[in-house]
Structure formats: C-alpha cells, structure tokens
Amino acid sequence: MTTQETGAVTGTKDKDYNLIWYVEACLDNALRLETYVQDADREGDSEVADLFRKAQADSRKGAEMGKQLLRSRLTS
C-alpha cells in the first residue's frame, strides 16, 4: 500500500483507478465462475454449481454497482 497519490504516474487518481480495477475484477470473476459452473454441471454437482452461480450473480452485481458509480463520477 502506498501512502501517496500515484495519479501522476497513471494519469488517474488512485481512488478512481481503484474503482476501475474493482469493476474489472468483478467482471473477470464472473467470467471465471462460468467455467466453474460448467465444470460442476458436467459432474452433476448441482450444489456446487448453485454456489458458483450465486457467487457469479454477486460479482455481476458488484460490477454493476461499480459501473454506476464510475458513470456518475466520470460524467460530472
């Protein structure tokens, strides 16, 4: 963790960069979980598949919340 703003290096304030990273991480997680759901379905393990579907839904929700926040901040 850095103690000073690194926006001069990236061109984006840390707090905005962190929010962009969060959205990307949620979307990446949703994609990865799709593979896990398919693996569990293929093995006939509906309990695990349901767990991964719930986690995938949570990741999508996090991404949507982050995108809404980004949208409001980048348009103002």
C-alpha positions as CSV (number, residue, x, y, z in Angstrom):
1,M,0.0,0.0,0.0
2,T,1.4,3.4,-0.9
3,T,1.0,6.4,1.2
4,Q,0.9,9.0,-1.6
5,E,-1.2,9.6,-4.6
6,T,0.2,7.9,-7.7
7,G,-2.1,9.5,-10.2
8,A,0.8,11.5,-11.7
9,V,2.2,8.2,-12.9
10,T,-1.1,6.7,-14.2
11,G,-2.9,9.8,-15.2
12,T,-5.8,8.6,-13.0
13,K,-6.4,9.4,-9.3
14,D,-5.9,6.4,-7.1
15,K,-9.5,6.3,-5.9
16,D,-10.7,6.3,-9.5
17,Y,-8.1,3.7,-10.6
18,N,-9.2,1.5,-7.7
19,L,-12.8,1.7,-8.7
20,I,-11.9,0.8,-12.3
21,W,-9.8,-2.1,-11.0
22,Y,-12.8,-3.3,-8.8
23,V,-15.2,-3.3,-11.8
24,E,-12.6,-5.3,-13.9
25,A,-12.0,-7.8,-11.1
26,C,-15.8,-8.4,-10.6
27,L,-16.3,-8.9,-14.4
28,D,-13.2,-11.2,-14.6
29,N,-14.6,-13.2,-11.6
30,A,-18.0,-13.6,-13.3
31,L,-16.3,-15.0,-16.4
32,R,-14.1,-17.4,-14.4
33,L,-17.1,-18.6,-12.4
34,E,-18.9,-19.5,-15.6
35,T,-16.2,-22.1,-16.2
36,Y,-16.6,-23.4,-12.6
37,V,-20.4,-23.6,-13.1
38,Q,-19.9,-25.6,-16.3
39,D,-17.4,-27.9,-14.5
40,A,-19.8,-28.6,-11.7
41,D,-22.7,-29.1,-14.0
42,R,-20.7,-31.6,-16.1
43,E,-20.0,-33.6,-12.9
44,G,-23.7,-33.4,-11.9
45,D,-22.9,-31.5,-8.7
46,S,-25.8,-29.1,-8.5
47,E,-24.9,-27.9,-5.0
48,V,-21.5,-26.6,-6.1
49,A,-22.9,-25.3,-9.4
50,D,-25.6,-23.3,-7.4
51,L,-22.9,-21.9,-5.1
52,F,-20.9,-20.7,-8.1
53,R,-24.0,-19.2,-9.8
54,K,-24.7,-17.2,-6.6
55,A,-21.1,-16.0,-6.5
56,Q,-21.3,-15.1,-10.2
57,A,-24.5,-13.1,-9.6
58,D,-22.8,-11.3,-6.7
59,S,-19.8,-10.5,-8.9
60,R,-22.2,-9.1,-11.6
61,K,-23.9,-7.0,-9.0
62,G,-20.6,-5.6,-7.8
63,A,-19.6,-4.8,-11.3
64,E,-22.9,-3.0,-12.0
65,M,-22.7,-1.0,-8.8
66,G,-19.1,0.0,-9.6
67,K,-20.0,0.9,-13.2
68,Q,-22.9,3.1,-11.9
69,L,-20.6,4.9,-9.5
70,L,-17.9,5.3,-12.2
71,R,-20.6,6.6,-14.6
72,S,-21.7,9.3,-12.2
73,R,-18.2,10.4,-11.3
74,L,-16.9,10.5,-14.9
75,T,-19.8,12.5,-16.2
76,S,-19.7,15.2,-13.6
